[in-house]
Amino acid sequence: MSPNILSIAGSDPSGGAGIQADLKTIGANGGYGMCVITALTAQNTHGVDAVLPIDAQFVSKQLTSVSQDVHIDAVKIGMLANSQTVAAVATWLETLSAPVVLDPVMIATSGDRLLDSDSALDALLTRADVLTPNTTELAALLGEEQVSNWEELVAQSGRLAAKYSVLVVAKGGHLPGDRCPDALVGPEGLIASFDGQRLSTKNTHGTGCTLSSALATQYALLGDWATALGAAKNYLHAAIAAADELTVGSGHGPVNHFAALLPQPSHNPMAQWWEDLSELRAGIDELEFITQLSAGTLERGRFEYYLAQDALYLQRYAQVLTQASTLAPGIEAQRFWAKGAQGILEDELQLHRSQLRNLAPEPSATTLNYVNHLSSCAGSYAELIAAILPCYWIYQDIGRRLSAANHPGHHYESWLSTYSSVEFDEATAQAINLVAEAWQLADRDTRNRMWDAFRRSAEHELSFFAQAHLQGVDFSTA
């Protein structure tokens, strides 16, 4: 049964924050949303133009009407605008036993002040179960300077928690860096922390409202604050990741509150991409080169031709991986692609050359077409890594079956033993995840180009494996 969640907050006519964001969030997280409006605002994606507080007595009347009829499982409190409304809400809370998440909305993300007195909130702070201030609000509530790093943020959140005997969510979204951590902090210190990748988008209007509403709803469902915060953070991450799918205003737009309710393939297309290549992958499996290599009947000359072309391809491929590392937005991605390039130069090329009697003097047209395709994608990180991915994924897929066909005495026993490894499986999984992350942050046109780059690389993979049987050279005496 859905829990009943009451949001007490101001209205945002643009729909991205306040009551509107709260009700969307509560519904998306499995709750039944109710609201008491404390203020009307004139605002859009560029900021707040005016605030009209609702009369405090009328706020009290709204609260009483709802609570006399409907059982309330959790309360989220947002913008209260003035001390009279704060006092009215505090008085009403004395009649209620439900858990309370207080988002001390004093300053909007746009920088606009939304509460006429910071000290007015004192009456509510000790009644709340969890506070969710941003870094500016956290500093204001303690009368301290705003912090600039994660360790200071956790420590400052602990001081606020101890001062009011509450839990505090330390939110790292306003700190610098490519990570976006959050933590639950109590009077005794850190309780639980949650790391996250910072998402590159300007559309973050209403994130504070969204997180606090999700937290209240998830707690009503789960009964544990740390678990609820983890679920709320995951929900918000998905909403931010899909924010650019919306077209709302020309400033800082809202997050996509219903992103998690959309079909999964629209947010992580990797499984669908792989399925869409099923005929092409079957075509690779049926190539003479693959079937004969698996059976051990492949002519040595054809095998060496493939290896020689692959060695030439890998030289350029290592440069492409290095370029992906240079373009990558985060340090972990930079390290991953750089490590891939290093592995090719130090290990794979040496392995290829150890199997060859003669290197092909020139790359074939097939090899050149493939590396030229990769180079054509190098202007965009997302497009480039989508083009790179089939070299991981298809090679791993084929390699698993070739390795399974290996046995003592197989004509290519030493080579097939290299086709499958735990390390390469892990690298392939990470490459898939990095492409999925880039897709989530991309706009529609970039996503289309990513798919096209991925598909074309898969087609080049098929041509590459086929070339030793198609280029017309007699290998019988090679």
N, C-alpha and C positions, 0 to 999 in steps of 0.2 A: 504494500500500500504506500502511495506517495506521501511523504511528510509535508506538512503545511508550513511554509516558510514565509514570514512577514518581513518585508523590506520597509524601513522607515527612512525616507530620503527625498531629495529634490527631483524635479522633473527636468529632463533634457529633451527639448523638442526635436533635436537632430537624431535622437534614438541611440546614441552610442554610449552614454553614461547614465548615471542616476537610476531612477525607478525603471526606465525603459530597459537599460542594460541588466538590471537586477532580475526583472521578470523573465527576460530571455534566458539568462544564466540559470535561474532556478528551474525553469522548465527543461532546459537542455540537460541538466544534471539529475533529473528524475523527481523533482519536487513540484508541489502545487504552490504557485506564487501568489502572494497577496501584497498590498501596498498601502502605506499611509504617506501622503505627499506633504512635505514640510515646506517646500518653496517652489515657485515657478521661476524658470530662468529663460532668458533670451540668449541663446548660444547656438553655435554651429561648429564646424570642424576647425575654425580659426580661433575660437575662444568664447568667453562669456561676455555679453554686452550689458546684461542687467539681471538683477536678482530681486524677486518679489516674495518675501517670506509670507507663508500662510499664518494667519492669526493663531497664536499658541493655544487658545481655548478651542479653536476648531480642530487643531491637531489632536488635542486631548479627546475630543468627541469622536474623531475617526478611530483612535486607538481603542476607546471603550466599546464602540459599536462592533468592531471586529472581534475583540477578545471575549466579549460576552456571548458570542454565538459560535465562534470557530476555535477549535483546539489548535494552539500554536506550538509547533515542534522546535522551532528555532527562530531567532530574530537576527536580522542584519540591520545595522544602523549606519547610515551614511551622512549626507549633508543635512545639517540642522539649522544653519544660517545665523541664529542669534541665541542669546542666553535664555530668553523666555521659552523658546521651543525646547532647548536643552533641559530646562527645569521641568517642563511638562512631560517630556519623555522619561526623565529620571523618576518622577513621581509615579507614572504609570507602571514602570518596570518593577516597583515595589510590590505590585499585585500579581506578578508573573514569575513562574519558576523555570521558564524555558532558557536554554543556553543562548548567549548573546555574542555576536561578532560585531565589534565596533571598528568601523573604518573612520578614523578621525579626520574627516574631509575638511581641511582648513584651506588648502591651496590646490587648485586643479593642476593637471599635467601641463596645461597651457601657461601656468603661472598666475592665474586669476585667484584672488582671495575669496573664499566662500564661507568664512565664519568671522563674525565681527569681534570675537574675543577668544584667544587661545585658552585662557583660564576658565572660560565658561564650561569647558568639557570636564573639568575635574569631578563634577557630580556624577558623571557617567563612568569614568575610567575604572573605579573600583567595583562597579556593578557588572562590567563586561567580563566575559570569560577569555576572549582573545581580542587583541588589538592588532590592526593591520596598517600602520602608518607608512608613508613613503619616507625617504631619508630626510626631506625637509621638515615634515611634520614630526618625525621622531625627535629631531634636534629641538624643535620649538617646544615640544611637550616637556623636555628636560631643561630647557634654558641653556643648551650647550651649542657648540659649533657643529655644523653639519660634517659628518665623517666622509672620508674619501677612499676607504678600502674595506674589504670584507671583514677582516679581523676586528677593526674598530666598530663596524656596524653591528656585529654580533655582541660585542661588549656593551655598546650603547643600548641595544635592545634589552640586554640583561638588566641594565640599570633601571630602565623603564618598567620591566616586569617586576623587579623587586620593589620599586616605589609604590606600585598599585596592587601588588599581589595578583598579577594576571599573567597570561601567556601573551607573547608578542611574536608576530611574524616579521622576521628580518628579511626585507625585500632588496635583492641586489640589482634590480633592474636599472636604477639610476647611477650605478657605479660604472667606471670605465672598464674596458676589457671585452673579450669575445665570449666570456662565460656569463651566465645569468643565474646565480645561485639564490636559493631561498632557504630559510631555516625557521624552526619553531624554537623559541627561547623562553625559558621560565625563570623564576626568581633565583634558582640555583644554577642557571647557565643553560648551555645548549642541550636541547632534547633530541632534535632530528634535523638533518640538513638534506637538501635536494639540489643537485647540480643541474645545469641545463645550458644548452647552446643558445647564445644570443641570436635572435632572428633579425635579419636586415630588412626593416620596413619602417616607414614613418607612421603607419596606421596603428597607433596604440591608444587611441582615445578610449577612456573608460576601463583601462586595465585594473585599476584599483577597485572599482565597483565590482567588476567581474570576478576578481579573485576572492573578495570577501563574501560575495553571494554564493559562489561555488563552495567555499569553505563551510559556510553555515549549512548548506544543503547536504554536503557530503558527511558532515558530522551527524546530522539528523539520521542519515542512512547507515553510517558505519559505527558511530559511538566512540571514536578515538580521534583525538585532534591531530596527531602526527600522521596517521593514515589518511585522514580527511585532507590534510594539507597536500600530501603527495598526489592524491586524486585531483584536487583542485588545480594544482600546478600543471599537471598533465593536460587537463581540460583547457586551461588558459594558453598553454603552449600551442595546442592545436588551433585554438581560435586566432592567435596571433599569426601563426604560420599560414593560415588561409585568409588573412585580412585583405590581401591585395586582390583576392577574387571579387571583392565588393567594389563598387564605384559610388562612394558617398562623399560628396564635397571635394574641395580642392586643397584642404589643409591636412590636419592630422585626423585621418578617418578612423572609424571604429574597428574593433576586432570582429571576426566572423563568429558570432555566438553559437551558430548552429552547425559549424564545420564538422564536429564530431558525430553528428547525426546523419551526415551524408554518406553515401556508399564508400567503403574503404578505398577501392581502386582510384577514386578521384583525388585521394590525398597521398597514397603511396602506390604509384602505378607500376612498380617493378614486376609484380606477379602478372599483371596484364600484359606488360611489354614482353615478358618471357613467353606467355601463352600465345601472343600474336606472332611469335617467331617459330611456332611449333612445326610448320611445314618446312621452313628453311632448315631448322635443326635436324629434322628427319632426312632432308636432302643431304646434309653433311654426313650423317651416319651411313648413308647408302653409297657414298663416293667410293670408287675403287681404291683410292689411296688409303682410306680409313679401314675398309673391310679387309684389304690385303695386309695392312700393317697389323691389324688385330690378329689375323690368321698366321702371320709370319711368312707370307708368300710374296711380300712386296720386293720388287727388284731393288738391289742395293743402290744402283744408279739413281733411281727415282727418289729413294729415301734421302740420298745425299744432296740431290737437287733441292728438295724441300728444305733440308737443314741449311743449305747455303743461302737460299732466299730468306729463310727465317732469320739467319744471322744478320743479313743486310737490313732486314726490316727492323730487328731489335735495336740496331744502332740508332736509327731514327726514332724508334718508339721510346727509347730512354730519354732522348731530348724532349719528346712530347710530355713525358711524365714530369720532367724537370720544369717544363713550362706550366703544367698544372699545379705544381708545388708553388711556383711563383705567384700564380693567380689566386690560389686558395685563400678564403677569407679568414680561416682560423688556424691556429698553430698545429692542432692535431692533424688536420687535413694536409697541411704543408709537410709535416713529417712523414705522413703515409705515402704521398706521391714521391717525395724525395727518396724514401727508402726503397720504393719500387724501382726507381731509376738506378739506384746504387746496386741493387741486387742483379739487375740485368748486366750492368757493366762488369761486375766483379765475379758473377757466378754463371749466369745463363749463357753468355757469349763464349766463355771458356768451355763450358760443357758442349756446346754445339761444335766448336772447333776441334774438340778431342775426338769427335765422331767422324770428322771429314778427312778425306784424302786430298781433296782440292776444293777451294772456295770458288763459287761462281764469280767471274770478274765483274759482272754488271748486274744490277737489279733488273728483274723482268718487268714487263709492262704491268703485270698484275700487282707486283710488289710496289711499284711506283704509284699506281692508282690508289692503293691503300694508304700509303704514307702521305700522299698529297691530300687525300680526304681528311686525315687527321690534322694536317697543317691548316686546312681551310677552316677548321673549327676552333683554332687557337685564339680567336679574338674574344671568346666568351668562356669563362670558367665552367659554367653549367653545361654549355654545349660541348666543350672539350672533354669533360670527364664522362659525359654520356657516350661520346664517340670512343673513348678508351675502354669502357666497360665490357663490350663483347670479347675483347682480347683476354680479359679475366674469366668471364662467366662461361663463354662457349668452350674455351680451352679447358676449364675445370670440368665441365659437363662431359666433354669427349674423353678427357683424361681419366675420369673415374671408370669409364667402361673399358678403355684400353688397358688400364692397370689391372682390372679384374680379369682380363683375358691372358695376362702374363702367367708363365709357368717355367720351371727349370727346363732348359733346353730350347726355349723359344728363340727364334732367329734374332729377335730384337729385344731379348730379355733385359739387357742392361739399360736400354733406352726406356722401355715401358715402365721400368721401376721408378723412373723420375717423373712420371706423368701425374701422380697423385700424392699429395702430402697434406698433413694437417695444417702446416703453415700456409700453404697456398689456399686451402679452403677458408681459413680465417681471413686472409687478405682479400679473397673474392667477396666474402660477406661484408667486409668493411667497405670495399669499393661500391657495392650495391647500396649500402646505407648512405654513403656520401652523395651518391647520385640522387637518392630519394630525398635527402635533406636539401640539396640544391633545387630539386624540382619543387619542393614545398615553398621555397622562397621566391620562385620565378613567376613572372607574369605569363599570361596565356600564350603570347607569341614565342617567348623563350621556351616554354614547355613544348610547343610544337616543334621548334628547332631541335630541342634535345631528343625528342622521339625520332625525328628524321635522321639525326646524326647517329643515334644508336642503331636504327634499322639499316642504314647504309653501311656501317661498320660490320654488322652481321653478314650482310651480303658480300662484303670484301673478304670476310673470314671463309665463307664457302668457296669463293673463287681462289683464295690462297691455297686451301687444302687440295683443290681440284687441279691446280696448274701443272703439277708434275705429270699428270696423265693427259693433259690437253695441249701442251705446247709443241708437240710433234717431234721431239728429239728421240732418237733411238738410244735407249739406255741399256740395251742387252749386252753391249760390250764395254759399257762405262765402268 
